[in-house]
Amino acid sequence: MEEYMNLVPVRNEKVELRKIDGKYYLLIPMDSKLDFLARKLHGEHRRIELDEVGAYIWELCDGRRNVMEIGKALRARFGDEVEPLYERLVVFLLELGKRYLIEFKRTDEIV
């Protein structure tokens, strides 16, 4: 767990957070040639629904804050609702990373 605290999550610039009908969604462009059928069926974007906590985490993944700082901001805004804080945060960020929605940088890689 400690090895993640100083990593800086950076959003994929192609992915957009949008609130639609009161719900938060990540809109992921389907721009691969292999996505042509999915585009015909579902439009230009895949959507992943996020709750308010997930949407806030997404906004905090701005390339300036490390995981520890994001956790502190979450605790300040949501209190005990996000406990166990860092376990949940790291799992969520790793899932975003597996889907290429964010990438992790070390602080010495940030320009």
N, C-alpha and C positions, 0 to 999 in steps of 0.2 A: 504494500500500500504506500509506504513512504516514497518509493521510487517515482510515483506519479505526482507527488505534491508540487514539485517545481516545474513540471511540464506545462507548457502554454498551449491550450487548444485553440486552433485557428479554423474558422468556418470555411467550407467550400464556397467560394464566391458565386457559383452558379445556383446555389440553393437559396431559396427565399422563404422567410417566415411570413405567413399571412394569416390574419384572423378572418374567417369566413363563417357567417351565421353564428357568431359567438364562440366558435371553436378555433384553436390554433392548429395550423398545418405547416409542415415543411413541404414546399413545392420543389420537386426534383425534376429538372428537365430530362425528357427522354429524347436525347439527341443522337443516339447511336443509330446506325442504319439497321441494326437488328431490332430496334424498337418500333419499326413501322406499323406492325399489327397492333401493338399496345396503344400507339398514338391514335389509330383509327377507332379503337374501342373506348379509350379513356381520356383522350385529349393530349395536350402537349406535356403534361406533368404527372408524375406519380405523386401521391400525397401520403404523408405520414402525420397522423394526428398526435399532438402533444397536449399535455395538461398545462396548467399555468406555471408549474415549477419547471417543466421541461422547456417551455417557451422562454422563461427567464434565463435558464442555463444557456440556451442557444444565443440569446442576446449578449450574455457575458463572455462568450467564446469569441472575443474580438481581436485576439492575437496580442493583447497587452497584459492580460491577467493570467496568472498560473492557477492550477487546480486549488491550491490552498486559499488564494484570494477569492476565487469563485465560491468556495465553500463558506467563507466568512460572509460574503454578500447574501448567500442563501439563508444562512442562519439569522442574519439581521432582518431579512424580509419575512421569512416563514416560521422562524422559531423551531419548536419541537416537531412541527409537521414534517420536517425533512430528515428526522433522525431515523436510523443511524446515518448521519450526514455523509461522511466521506466514502463509506462503503457503497452507498446508493449512487453518489455522484460519479465515482470512478467507473462503476458498472455501466451507468448511462453513457458516459463519455466514450468508453471502450466500444459500446454498441454503435454509437455514431461513427466512430473511427472505422469499424468493420464495414460499414456501409459507405465509406468514403465521403461522409458528410462533414467530417472535420479531420484535421491531421494534428499531430502533436509536434511541437517544437521545443527544444531546450532553450533556456533563457539566453544562452550564448549564441543561438542561431537567429535571434530576433534582431532585425535591423531597424 
